[in-house]
Amino acid sequence: MSRISVRGFAVASATAVTTVGAVVGVASGNTQPSGDNLEATAADATLLADIPMGEQAQIQVSSLTQQADAQAAAADAAAKKSAEESARIQAAKTAEAKKAAAEERAEKAREEAEARANRDAVRDASSFAAQSSYTVAQVQAMARQMVPADQFQCFSNIVDHESSWNYRAQNPSSGAYGLVQALPGSKMSSAGADWQTNPATQIKWGLNYMDSRYGSPCGAWSFWQANNWY
């Protein structure tokens, strides 16, 4: 028998007499006909047994090769998709890091510009006309113009505790003198010869001292709070 003509025989022989089309179909991922279509399909099929023995192995190898090629293609597609997703995630992380760095640089630039503006806004001690005496309000007004705005409150806190804004204040036991209670008071001569009578000169010296020793008046105030001196 070289042709299948009986439905029952075709069904019974479906797994035993693999057709050439079925072999290729499995390799390419196509499904086999089923049910009522099996007889019609089988009627036009060539049995593996009808193919010369020498060619059967070649057909089977070809089928397996096609199947392996299909699996390799699927694996390559999956690997490509995975690589693309990894690249997308990495690109998103890189973009986020660049954004954060740019924001940090912008904030730093803003702070530096603000600090420069504060420095540019302050007045030097020599810009104030000398007077025979000064009220507390006048001394505080001078300090506001000489001390950077973001540091004034810290500077004021120290002067409040040290001299209550009395530029002639003198500690009878230690000899500390002036608004910031320099010890000895003569240290302030580095800022001006009129250190005993000019609060602007005392403010200039005190600000320089706080900046050089503690980094800023607020640094000096933090130390003062912890130690009750600076």
C-alpha positions as CSV (number, residue, x, y, z in Angstrom):
1,M,0.0,0.0,0.0
2,S,1.5,3.3,-1.0
3,R,-1.5,5.6,-0.4
4,I,-3.8,6.1,2.6
5,S,-7.4,5.8,1.6
6,V,-9.2,4.6,4.7
7,R,-9.9,7.1,7.6
8,G,-9.4,4.6,10.3
9,F,-6.1,3.4,8.9
10,A,-4.9,7.0,8.5
11,V,-5.7,7.8,12.1
12,A,-4.1,4.6,13.4
13,S,-1.0,5.2,11.4
14,A,-0.6,9.0,12.0
15,T,2.2,8.5,14.5
16,A,3.8,5.6,12.8
17,V,3.9,6.8,9.2
18,T,5.3,10.4,9.5
19,T,4.9,12.3,6.3
20,V,7.5,14.6,4.8
21,G,5.2,17.5,5.3
22,A,4.7,16.7,9.0
23,V,8.4,16.4,9.6
24,V,9.0,19.8,8.1
25,G,5.9,21.2,9.8
26,V,7.1,20.2,13.3
27,A,10.5,21.9,12.6
28,S,8.8,25.1,11.5
29,G,6.3,25.2,14.3
30,N,3.1,24.5,12.2
31,T,0.4,22.3,13.8
32,Q,-0.7,19.0,12.3
33,P,-4.2,18.8,10.8
34,S,-6.7,17.2,13.3
35,G,-10.1,15.7,13.4
36,D,-12.0,15.5,10.2
37,N,-9.2,17.1,8.2
38,L,-6.8,14.3,9.0
39,E,-8.2,12.0,6.3
40,A,-8.1,14.6,3.6
41,T,-4.6,15.6,4.6
42,A,-3.4,12.0,4.8
43,A,-4.9,11.2,1.4
44,D,-2.5,13.5,-0.4
45,A,0.5,12.7,1.9
46,T,3.6,10.8,1.1
47,L,4.5,8.2,3.7
48,L,8.0,8.2,5.1
49,A,8.1,4.6,4.2
50,D,7.6,5.5,0.5
51,I,10.8,7.5,0.6
52,P,14.0,5.6,-0.2
53,M,15.9,4.5,2.9
54,G,19.0,6.5,2.0
55,E,17.0,9.7,1.9
56,Q,15.0,9.2,5.1
57,A,17.9,10.1,7.4
58,Q,18.7,13.2,5.3
59,I,15.1,14.4,5.7
60,Q,15.1,13.8,9.4
61,V,18.4,15.6,9.8
62,S,17.0,18.5,7.7
63,S,13.9,18.6,9.9
64,L,15.9,18.7,13.1
65,T,18.2,21.4,11.7
66,Q,15.2,23.6,10.8
67,Q,13.9,23.1,14.4
68,A,17.3,24.0,15.9
69,D,17.5,27.1,13.6
70,A,14.0,28.2,14.8
71,Q,15.0,27.7,18.4
72,A,18.2,29.6,17.9
73,A,16.3,32.5,16.2
74,A,13.9,32.6,19.1
75,A,16.7,32.7,21.6
76,D,18.5,35.5,19.7
77,A,15.3,37.5,19.6
78,A,14.8,37.1,23.4
79,A,18.4,38.0,24.0
80,K,18.1,41.1,21.9
81,K,14.9,42.1,23.7
82,S,16.6,41.6,27.0
83,A,19.7,43.7,25.9
84,E,17.4,46.5,24.7
85,E,15.6,46.6,28.0
86,S,18.8,46.6,30.0
87,A,20.1,49.4,27.8
88,R,16.9,51.4,28.3
89,I,17.1,51.0,32.1
90,Q,20.7,52.0,32.1
91,A,20.0,55.0,30.0
92,A,17.3,56.1,32.4
93,K,19.6,55.7,35.3
94,T,22.3,57.7,33.6
95,A,19.9,60.5,32.7
96,E,18.6,60.6,36.3
97,A,22.2,60.8,37.6
98,K,23.1,63.6,35.1
99,K,19.9,65.5,36.2
100,A,20.8,65.2,39.8
101,A,24.4,66.4,39.2
102,A,23.1,69.4,37.1
103,E,20.7,70.3,39.9
104,E,23.5,70.1,42.5
105,R,25.8,72.3,40.4
106,A,23.0,74.8,39.9
107,E,22.3,74.9,43.7
108,K,26.0,75.3,44.4
109,A,26.3,78.2,41.9
110,R,23.2,79.8,43.4
111,E,24.7,79.6,46.9
112,E,28.0,81.0,45.7
113,A,26.3,83.9,43.9
114,E,24.3,84.6,47.0
115,A,27.5,84.6,49.1
116,R,29.2,87.0,46.7
117,A,26.2,89.3,46.8
118,N,26.3,89.3,50.6
119,R,30.0,90.1,50.5
120,D,29.5,92.8,48.0
121,A,26.8,94.4,50.0
122,V,28.8,94.8,53.2
123,R,30.6,98.0,54.1
124,D,34.1,98.4,55.3
125,A,34.8,100.0,58.7
126,S,36.5,102.9,57.1
127,S,33.3,103.9,55.3
128,F,31.7,105.1,58.5
129,A,32.4,108.6,59.7
130,A,33.9,108.7,63.2
131,Q,31.7,110.0,66.0
132,S,32.4,110.9,69.6
133,S,29.9,108.3,70.8
134,Y,27.5,105.7,69.5
135,T,24.1,104.4,70.7
136,V,23.3,100.7,70.7
137,A,21.0,101.2,67.8
138,Q,23.8,102.9,65.8
139,V,26.3,100.2,66.6
140,Q,23.8,97.5,65.5
141,A,23.1,99.4,62.3
142,M,26.8,99.5,61.5
143,A,27.1,95.7,62.2
144,R,24.1,95.0,59.9
145,Q,26.0,96.8,57.1
146,M,29.3,95.1,57.8
147,V,28.3,91.5,58.5
148,P,26.9,89.3,55.7
149,A,23.1,89.0,56.1
150,D,23.1,85.3,56.6
151,Q,25.7,85.6,59.4
152,F,24.3,88.6,61.2
153,Q,22.1,86.8,63.7
154,C,24.9,84.6,64.9
155,F,27.2,87.6,65.2
156,S,24.5,89.4,67.1
157,N,24.0,86.5,69.5
158,I,27.7,86.5,70.4
159,V,27.8,90.3,71.0
160,D,24.6,90.1,73.0
161,H,26.3,87.7,75.4
162,E,29.7,89.2,75.4
163,S,29.0,93.0,75.8
164,S,25.3,93.7,75.3
165,W,26.4,95.9,72.3
166,N,28.5,98.2,74.6
167,Y,31.6,99.0,72.5
168,R,33.3,100.3,75.6
169,A,32.6,97.2,77.8
170,Q,35.6,96.0,79.7
171,N,36.0,92.9,81.9
172,P,37.6,94.0,85.1
173,S,39.1,90.7,85.9
174,S,40.4,89.5,82.5
175,G,40.8,92.8,80.7
176,A,38.7,91.7,77.7
177,Y,37.4,94.7,75.8
178,G,34.8,95.9,73.4
179,L,31.8,94.5,71.6
180,V,33.4,91.0,71.0
181,Q,35.5,91.1,74.2
182,A,38.9,90.7,72.5
183,L,41.5,89.5,75.0
184,P,43.6,91.6,75.3
185,G,41.7,94.4,73.7
186,S,44.8,95.7,72.0
187,K,44.5,92.8,69.6
188,M,42.0,94.9,67.8
189,S,44.7,97.4,66.8
190,S,45.3,95.2,63.8
191,A,42.0,96.4,62.4
192,G,42.5,100.1,63.3
193,A,44.3,102.4,65.7
194,D,40.9,103.6,67.0
195,W,39.8,100.2,68.3
196,Q,39.0,101.6,71.7
197,T,36.5,104.2,70.5
198,N,35.2,103.0,67.1
199,P,32.7,100.2,67.1
200,A,33.2,99.7,63.3
201,T,36.8,98.9,63.9
202,Q,35.8,96.4,66.6
203,I,33.2,94.8,64.4
204,K,35.7,94.5,61.6
205,W,38.2,92.7,63.9
206,G,35.6,90.5,65.5
207,L,34.3,89.4,62.1
208,N,37.8,88.6,60.9
209,Y,38.5,86.6,64.1
210,M,35.3,84.6,63.8
211,D,35.9,83.8,60.1
212,S,39.6,82.8,60.6
213,R,39.1,80.7,63.7
214,Y,35.6,79.2,63.2
215,G,34.9,79.7,59.5
216,S,32.1,82.2,60.1
217,P,30.1,83.9,62.9
218,C,27.7,81.0,62.9
219,G,30.6,78.6,63.4
220,A,31.7,80.8,66.3
221,W,28.2,80.9,67.7
222,S,27.9,77.1,67.6
223,F,31.2,76.8,69.5
224,W,30.0,79.5,72.0
225,Q,26.8,77.6,72.7
226,A,28.8,74.4,73.5
227,N,31.5,76.1,75.6
228,N,30.1,79.6,76.8
229,W,33.2,81.2,75.2
230,Y,34.7,81.4,71.8
